[in-house]
């Protein structure tokens, strides 16, 4: 679904950006141009961003060691 109509940015592109390491609206603005024109998409873009950041599993040193020991 298109989130930012002005720059034709979809929710999929926002999720892909998170997968590549972006984690803030400032980074989305700089990289994708989200919410840089009219700004009406900002709240929904931030929702998509935060939801995907929260759902993304991060491997930590602790979990890596547990996997190695098994």
HUVEN-V330830 format. One record per backbone hydrogen bond with DSSP energy under -0.5 kcal/mol. NH is the residue of the N-H (numbers start at 0). CO is the residue of the C=O. Records with the same first field share a line. If there is no record, write none. Layout:
NH = CO ; CO
This chain:
2 = 8
3 = 8
4 = 2
7 = 3
8 = 3
10 = 0
13 = 9
14 = 10
15 = 11
16 = 12
17 = 13
18 = 14
19 = 15
20 = 17
21 = 16
27 = 23
28 = 24
29 = 25
30 = 26
31 = 27
32 = 27 ; 28
33 = 27
35 = 32
41 = 38
44 = 40
45 = 41
46 = 42
47 = 43
48 = 44
49 = 45
50 = 46
51 = 47
52 = 48
53 = 49
54 = 50
55 = 51
59 = 57
63 = 59
64 = 60
65 = 61
66 = 62
67 = 63
68 = 64
69 = 65
